[in-house]
Amino acid sequence: MRQTILFLCLATFLFSYGQKEERTFNIGQKSLTLVDTSRSRPLTTEAWYPTLDKLSEKEAKTEEKALFKIIETVPNASMLNEKLPLLIVSHGTGGNRFSLTWFVERFVKEGYIVVSLDHYGNSTFNKKPREFVKWWERAIDIQFVLTEILKNEEIGSKIDPERIGGVGYSLGGYTNIALAGGYVDRYAKTGNRETPPEFPKTDEVIDFEKDSLIVASYKTYKDKVKDDRIKAFFVMAPAIGFGFHSPEQTETITAPVFIVAGKGDQNTPIQNNAEKYHSLIKTSRLHLFGEKVGHYVFLNEATDFGKQVAPAITIDPPGVNRREIHEKTLELALPFYEKQL
C-alpha cells in the first residue's frame, strides 16, 4: 500500500511538472506613430502585448461617450522576456485600429503580441476619397508597419519572426487576402461596386476609373502586395470580391486562409465575397454563421451610447448575440493560429 501511494504521488508530480505553465496576463499597450516617407503616409499604430504589470485605478478607462466597449490595458507596461507570436490587424472601411479589440484582448491573454494600425485616408477620423478605392495600398501599409515593428528595439526583440499571422475584417479581410498573394483587378465589371456607407462626403469630382493618382498607385503597387513573412490569415466578412474573377489572381496563395462571415451580410454578401474567395483560394477554409448574422457583428460590442447614436453598426437583428458570435469566432481562430503558427 505504501509503495502504491508513493508511486501515485510521484506520477502526479511528474505529470504536473510536464504541463504547460498557466499564467494570467494583463494587457500592455503602446502607441506608435510610424511614417512611410516613401508614400508620405503616416500610420498611427497600436501595440498590445501580454504583461505581468498590474492595472492601477487611475489607468482604468471610461466608456462615457464611447461607441464601443473599451478593454482595460496597462499603458507602456513592461514586456515578457521571451519570444512570442505576432498578429497584425487590418480594420474595415472607415474603421480604426481599435475596431477589433475583442479579438485583441483574447489573443493577448493567450500570449500573443497584437499590432493594429489606422490605414491612412481610410480610417474613422482621416477620410480621403481616393484612399477608399486604393485598396491595394493597405497591404503596403501592413508591410511597412510590420517591418518597423520587427526593427523596434523593444517590441521587435520579443517577436518570433517565424510565427506571424494576419487578421482582417471587411476591407481588412481583402487586405489580408492581398498579403497572402491575392491580386485584385480594379477594372473588373462584375458584382456590386457601390461605395460603402462610410465613404466621405466630398464636392470634388473624381473619375475613379481614370484618375491619374489612383491609376498610378495601382500600376505601382498592385503586384507588390504579397508578404511571405505572414504565415496564416484569419479574415472576417471580407470585401472586394467583385475584383476577383479568375483562379490566376489567387494562384500564388500558399498560406492557410480561414474565412468567416454571416449569411445575413448585406454589405458584403457572401455569394460575391466570402464564398467566392473560398472557391478561388485552394488553401482556404470557410465558416458561415446564421441567416440573421450581418456584417457589423464582427465589430466590438457597443455601449448604450453607441446604440443610441450609431444603431446601424451597433445593433444586431433579434436573436443575434454579438458576444456569442465573438466567442464562436475565437473558438475557430485560436486553434487555427495554434496549429499554423
Residue pairs with C-beta under 8 A, 6 or more apart in sequence:
23 52
23 111
24 109
25 50
25 51
25 52
25 108
25 109
25 111
26 50
26 51
26 52
26 53
26 54
26 55
26 72
26 73
26 74
26 77
27 48
27 49
27 50
27 51
27 71
27 72
27 73
27 74
27 104
27 105
27 108
27 109
28 48
28 49
28 50
28 51
28 53
28 73
28 74
28 75
28 76
28 77
28 78
28 79
29 46
29 47
29 48
29 49
29 73
29 74
29 75
29 76
29 77
30 46
30 47
30 49
30 75
30 76
30 154
30 155
31 44
31 45
31 46
31 47
32 44
32 45
32 46
32 47
32 148
32 152
33 42
33 43
33 44
33 45
34 42
34 43
34 44
34 45
34 117
34 144
34 145
34 148
35 41
35 42
35 43
36 42
36 43
36 140
36 141
36 144
39 137
39 140
41 120
41 137
41 141
41 144
42 120
43 117
43 118
43 119
43 120
43 141
43 144
43 145
44 97
44 117
44 118
45 97
45 115
45 116
45 117
45 118
45 145
45 148
45 149
46 97
46 98
46 115
46 116
46 117
47 113
47 114
47 115
47 149
47 155
48 73
48 104
48 105
48 108
48 113
48 114
48 115
48 116
49 77
49 79
49 80
49 84
49 108
49 113
49 114
49 155
49 158
50 80
50 84
50 108
50 109
50 111
50 112
50 113
51 74
51 77
51 78
51 79
51 80
52 78
52 80
53 74
53 77
53 78
54 74
55 72
55 73
55 74
59 72
59 73
59 74
59 75
60 72
61 70
61 72
61 73
62 70
63 69
63 70
63 303
63 305
64 305
65 305
66 303
66 305
66 306
67 302
67 303
67 305
67 306
67 309
67 310
67 314
68 98
68 101
68 299
68 300
68 301
68 302
68 303
68 306
68 314
69 300
69 301
69 302
69 303
70 101
71 101
71 102
71 104
71 105
79 154
79 155
79 158
80 158
81 158
82 158
83 158
83 159
83 160
84 111
84 112
84 113
84 158
84 159
84 160
84 163
85 111
85 112
85 113
85 159
85 160
85 163
85 164
85 165
85 337
85 341
86 112
86 113
86 114
86 115
86 149
86 159
86 160
86 163
86 164
86 165
87 107
87 112
87 113
87 114
87 115
87 164
87 165
87 166
87 167
87 337
88 114
88 115
88 116
88 117
88 142
88 145
88 146
88 149
88 164
88 165
88 166
88 167
88 230
89 97
89 100
89 103
89 104
89 114
89 115
89 116
89 117
89 167
89 168
89 172
90 116
90 117
90 119
90 138
90 141
90 142
90 166
90 167
90 168
90 169
90 171
90 172
90 173
90 175
90 176
91 97
91 99
91 100
91 116
91 118
91 119
91 123
91 169
91 170
91 171
91 172
92 99
92 169
92 170
92 171
92 172
92 173
92 237
92 239
92 299
93 122
93 132
93 170
93 171
93 196
93 198
93 199
93 239
94 122
94 123
94 124
94 127
94 132
94 196
94 198
94 199
95 123
95 124
95 169
95 170
95 172
95 198
95 299
96 118
96 123
96 124
96 125
97 116
97 117
97 118
97 123
98 116
98 300
99 169
99 299
99 300
100 116
100 167
100 169
100 298
100 299
100 300
101 300
102 300
102 301
102 326
103 114
103 167
103 326
103 329
103 330
103 333
104 114
104 116
106 330
106 334
107 114
107 333
107 334
107 337
108 114
110 334
112 337
113 155
113 158
113 159
114 167
115 145
115 146
115 149
115 155
117 141
117 142
117 145
118 124
118 126
119 131
119 138
119 141
119 175
120 126
120 128
120 131
120 141
121 127
121 128
121 130
121 131
121 132
121 134
122 128
122 131
122 132
122 138
122 171
127 198
127 199
127 200
128 200
129 199
129 200
129 202
129 204
129 206
130 206
130 211
130 213
130 214
131 137
132 195
132 196
132 198
132 199
132 200
133 186
133 208
133 214
134 214
134 217
134 218
135 171
135 174
135 175
135 178
135 184
135 186
135 240
135 243
136 178
136 184
136 186
136 217
136 218
136 221
136 222
136 225
137 217
137 221
138 171
138 172
138 174
138 175
138 178
139 175
139 178
139 179
139 221
139 224
139 225
139 226
139 227
140 221
140 224
140 225
142 166
142 175
142 179
142 227
143 179
143 227
146 164
146 227
146 229
146 230
149 155
149 156
149 159
150 156
150 159
150 161
161 229
162 231
163 231
163 341
164 229
164 230
164 231
164 341
165 230
165 231
165 232
165 233
165 234
165 337
165 340
165 341
166 176
166 179
166 180
166 230
166 232
166 233
166 234
167 176
167 233
167 234
167 235
168 174
168 175
168 176
168 177
168 233
168 234
168 235
168 236
168 238
169 235
169 236
169 237
169 298
169 299
170 236
170 237
170 238
170 239
170 267
170 268
170 295
170 298
171 196
171 239
171 240
172 235
173 235
173 236
173 237
173 238
173 239
173 259
174 182
174 184
174 235
174 238
174 239
174 240
174 243
176 230
176 233
176 234
176 235
176 238
176 257
177 233
177 235
177 238
177 250
177 253
177 257
177 277
177 281
178 184
178 225
178 226
179 225
179 226
179 227
179 230
179 233
180 226
180 230
180 233
180 253
180 255
180 257
180 281
181 225
181 226
181 250
181 251
181 252
181 253
181 254
181 255
182 225
182 244
182 249
182 250
182 253
182 277
182 280
182 281
183 222
183 223
183 225
183 249
183 250
183 252
184 222
184 240
184 243
184 244
184 249
185 243
185 244
185 245
185 246
185 249
186 218
186 222
186 243
187 209
188 242
188 243
188 244
188 245
190 242
190 245
191 241
191 242
191 272
192 242
192 269
192 272
193 242
196 267
197 267
197 312
208 214
226 252
230 255
231 255
231 340
231 341
232 255
232 256
232 257
232 258
232 336
232 337
232 340
232 341
233 255
233 256
233 257
233 258
234 257
234 258
234 260
234 333
234 336
234 337
235 257
235 258
235 259
235 260
235 277
236 260
236 261
236 298
236 329
237 260
237 261
237 262
237 265
237 267
237 268
237 273
237 274
237 295
237 298
238 259
238 261
238 268
238 273
238 274
238 277
239 267
239 268
239 273
240 273
241 268
241 272
241 273
241 274
241 276
241 277
242 272
244 250
244 276
244 277
244 280
246 280
247 280
249 280
250 277
250 280
250 281
250 282
253 281
253 282
253 283
254 283
255 283
255 340
256 283
256 284
256 285
256 336
256 340
257 277
257 281
257 283
257 284
257 285
258 284
258 285
258 287
258 332
258 333
258 336
259 274
259 277
259 278
259 284
259 285
259 286
259 287
260 274
260 286
260 287
260 288
260 289
260 329
260 332
261 268
261 270
261 273
261 274
261 286
261 288
261 289
262 270
262 288
262 289
262 290
262 292
262 293
262 294
262 295
262 297
262 325
263 270
263 288
263 289
263 290
263 291
263 292
263 293
264 290
264 291
264 292
264 293
264 294
264 317
265 273
265 274
265 293
265 294
265 295
266 294
266 295
267 294
267 295
267 296
268 274
268 295
270 288
274 286
274 288
275 286
277 284
278 284
278 285
278 286
285 336
287 332
289 297
289 325
289 328
290 320
292 316
292 317
292 318
292 319
292 320
293 316
293 320
293 325
294 316
294 317
294 320
296 312
296 313
296 314
296 316
297 316
297 320
297 322
297 325
298 325
298 326
298 329
299 313
299 314
301 322
301 323
301 326
302 310
302 314
302 315
302 322
306 314
307 314
307 315
316 322
